[in-house]
């Protein structure tokens, strides 16, 4: 989908799908009204952060599938916990050092008078997750304290609705996959009930977004308007396509996802949305959810449009969320560029020039 073009809406009539007119979309997470996205990065460090800031507290949940996650303030996203809304989500490079990002985001939000109110005290609620990019060639000799708190503040303070840069931006700057550079991607769609659902993915996978050694993406069946190269599926499939390809050190991983919707959801429904959205990672990466990936999906609802039918509406939201996650992953890899260091992985467009 190109910026400003009508959104694809999968209406089903007598078993067939058709394109239905919908408001112009930019294929960004911010196609869901009520949130902003900001990035900050350090090119020398080869790492950065991405922050999603909600205009009002959003209902949110998380689903963790990777075997080595690094998170902060995610226990409160459980439906049984008291706090019902969050102010922002922080995604960061830097492994566990990157968890400082949330402190910088909190500092910004506190200046704006945002947070969970306890009498006269306000505590901004900022769940966070990190990926491992400490061995990508960047200079990580930052001294006593890592830079992620300040990067978090910068990203939050610069957050906007029109931040459409993809690939080597924010938390995606230092991301890699097994065979090509990883990065940050987004995608969006509208359901038949008129709910917008969008995804932002930071792709730092242990495995591959590509089928075998060729240019085709595992997510190809879900591509729209050639948004990640239009190569389709290989024909025939390479004989070694299903041999798992893994980084030499399978600990340098993690794909982080934020799924957003304007639907009215409870925390339990948001959790189900996150669970279903994980399908998109399985469609776009092979293998996925490995023992030392930290793969997580956050799901957030801004609560602007009620579901018509709670069960059917949520099922449709989850199905479309899986689609947009798969597309966001592929777009993140497609738009990435190689890091300027010796032995850096090539990027997709350099490795597979336009035919």
N, C-alpha and C positions, 0 to 999 in steps of 0.2 A: 504494500500500500504506500503510495506516495503522499507527501504532505499536502493537505488540502483536498484530497480526493474523498469521495463518499466512503463510509466504512462498509466492510463486508458484514452482512447480517445473515446468518444461516437459517432463514425461515424454511420450514418444511411444509409443503402442500402436496397431499396425496403421495407422500413418500419421496418427493423430489425437493431439492434445494434451489433457491433462487436468490438473486441479489436484490435487496430491498433498500430503497432510498433511506439514508440516515445522515445525521449532521456530519460536516467535514471533520476529519480526524487527522492527527499528525503522527500516528503510530508511536505515541509516547506514553509513558506512565501518567503524565499530566492530562491526558484526554479524560481522565476521571476528574471532575471538578472538586475543588476543596483541598488540593495538595500542591506542593512545590518541590522541586528537586534541585539540589546544589552539589557541586563537586569542588574538591580542592586536591592538589597533587604537588609533588616535588619531582621534577624530571631527573635530578641527580640521584635522588633516593630510589627512583623507579617504583614509587608506591603512592597511593593516594586514598581518598575517602569519598564516599557518596552518602548524602543525607536526604531523606524524605521528610519534609515538614508538613504537618497537617494544619489547616486553618483553624480547625476546632478538634478537640479530642476525638480520635477515631477508635471504633471497636476493632480489635486486632487479635490474632492468634498466630501460632507458629507450629510447623511440622518439621521435625528433625529426622533425616534419614541417613546422613553420613555418620561414619563410625568415629570421627574425631572432631566434633564441633567445638567452636569457641564462641561463647555467647555471654551476654550481660542483660540482666533485667528481663529474662524471658520466662522465668517461673510465674510471674504475675499474669502472663497471657493465658494461663490455664483457665478454662471456664469457671472453675470453682473458686478462683481467687477474687479478692474484693475489688481491686481497681478495674474499672470498666473501659476507660479510654486511655489512649497514648497520645503523646504530643509529636513524636518524631520516631524515625527508625534510622540507625546509623550502620552503614556497611563500610568495612575498612580492610586494607591490606595490613601487613605488619605482624601477622599471627597474633599471639596474645598481647603484644605491645599495642596493637591497634584498638584494643578495648578502651583505651584512653579517649578515643574519638568521641564517645558518648558524653564524657565530661565537658568537652568543648561545646557540644550541641546543647547540653544542659545550661551552660553559662550563657549562651545566646538566648535561649528561651526564657531564662530567669530575668534577663534584661527586658524582655518583652512582657513580663508579668504573666507568663504561662506556667501551668503546673497543677498538680493534684493539691487541693487546698486542705490543710489541716490547721484549723483556726486561722491565725494570721500568716502561717507559713505556706509557701508554695514550692512543690517539688516537681520539676519537669520529669515526665516519664518517657525515657528514651531506650527502648530495647536495642540491642546491637549484636552484630555477628561479624566475624573476621575470616579472612583467608590467608594462606601462607604464600608470601612472595619474597621471603628473606634471601633467597639464593638465585635471583634472576639477573644478577650482574650489577645492580645498583649499589651505591655507597650507603651502607647501613650503619656506618660509624657515627651515630648521632650524638654521642656523649652520654651524660648521665641520664637524661630524660628523652624518650622518643618524641617525635614531633606531632603525634596524632591528635593530641588535645587541641592544639592550635589549628591544625588542618580541619578538625571537626567544627570549630567555631567559624572558620572561614567558609566552609561549605554551607553551613546553616545560614549564615548571614547573606550569602549570595544566592540562596535558593530562589528559583523562579518557575513560572509555568511554561516557559518557552525554551528550556534548556534541552536542546535536541542533539547535542554532540554525542556520538557513539564511539565505541572502540576503545582507544587509549585515553580514557578520561576517568577521573576520580578513582574509585576502587578498582576499576578495570585497567589502570595504567600498567601495573606490574603482573597482570594475570597471564597465564599460559595454559596450553593443553599439551597433550603428548607430542603432537607433530606440527602444530602451527600456533602462532600467537593467539591468546585469548583476549577478552575485552568485555566491555559493557554494551548490552543491547536492550532494546525495548520493542514492544508491540502492543496493539490494542484491537478490540472488536466490540460489537454491540450484540446483545442477545435478542431473541425474538420478542421478549417482553420490554425491550427498550433500555435495559441496563448496560452501562459501559463497564467493561472489564479490561484491565491492562496489566502489563508485567514489565518489570525491570530485572535483568539478570546480569550478574557479574560472573563471567565464565573462567574459572581457574581449575579446570577438571583434571583428574588423574588420567582419564581416558580421552576419547576423541569425539569431536563433533562431526567428523568426516567418515565416510564409508571406505574402508581399506586405505590405500595410498592415493586415492583419487580426489577430485574436487567436489564430489557430491556430498551434501549434508544429510545426515540421518533425518533431519526435520523436513526434508524436501516435500513430502506429501501435504504439509501444512503451509507452504510458502504462498504468499500473495503478491502478484504484480512484480515478480522477479526481485523481491526485496533482499534476497541474499544470493544473487547471481543467476538464478533461473536455470540451474543445471539439471534439475530434476533428479530422478533415480537412475543409477547405472543400469544398462541393459547389455549383456546380462550382469548379474551381481558378481563381483570379483570372488573367486573361489576361496580367498582368505578373509572375506569381509567379516566373518564372525569370530576370527581370532582376536581376543582382547589385546588392545594396544595400551600400554601403561607407561607413565613416566619412569625413567630409570630409578628415581627415588620417589616412590609412590606416596611420600608424606607431604609433597609440595602442592597441596590441592585445596579444593573447596569451591563449589558454585553456590552463590548467594542470590536469592530471588525475593522480590517484593511483588505481590499481586494486589491490585487495588480494584475496588468497585464502588459505584455510587448506590448500591443496594442497601436497604436497611437489614442488618444482620445482628443476631446475638453473638456472643463470644463462641458458643458451641457451633453455630452455623459458620462462623468465620474459620473455626478450626477444620470443619469438614471441607470448606473451600480450599484451605491450604493443603489438606490431604489429597484432594482431587487434582490440584494444580501440580503436585509432584509428578503426576503422569507425564507432564511436559518435559521434565528432565530425562525420564526414561525414553522418551521419543527422540530426544535430541543428542544424547550423550551415550557412549558405549565404551567400557562399562560405566556404571554410575553407582553412587551410594557405597563406595568401597570402604574398607576398614579405616582408612585414614583420610577420607574426604570429610569435610565438615558440612556437607550439603544441607541447607535449610531453606524453607519457604515461609516467609511471613505473608499473611493475608490481612488486609485492612479494608474496612467498610466505612465510607463517609456518611452513610445513612440518609440519602436524599430521596430514594425511590423505593417504596415498599415492594416486596415480592407479591405477585398476584396469587400464586399457589406456592406455599412454603416449600413443599417437597419437590415439585416439578421445577419450580423456579431455581432452587438451589442446585438441583441436579444439572440444569442447563448452565448455570453460572460456572460450576466446577468443570463441566466438559469444555466450555469455551476457554476457561482459564488454562487448562492443560494445553490447548492449542497455542494461546498467546505466549505461554512460557517457552514452548518449543521454538517458536519463531524468534523470541527475544534472544535465546541462546545462540541460534544460528546467526542472527544479525550482529551480535557482539563479536563473534569470531570473524565474520565477513568484513566488518569495518575496522578491525584492529590493524595496527602497523607494527613492524618489527622494532624491538628495542635497539638502541645504538651501541650495543656492547658486543665484544667478541663472542662467538659461538651462540649468539641469540637465535631463537627460533625464527623462521621466516613467517611472514604474514600470508594469509590466504590469497590475496589479490596479486602478490608478487610471485607466489609459487604457482598459481594457476591464472595466468594473464587472460584477459578477455579474448575469446576466440574470434 
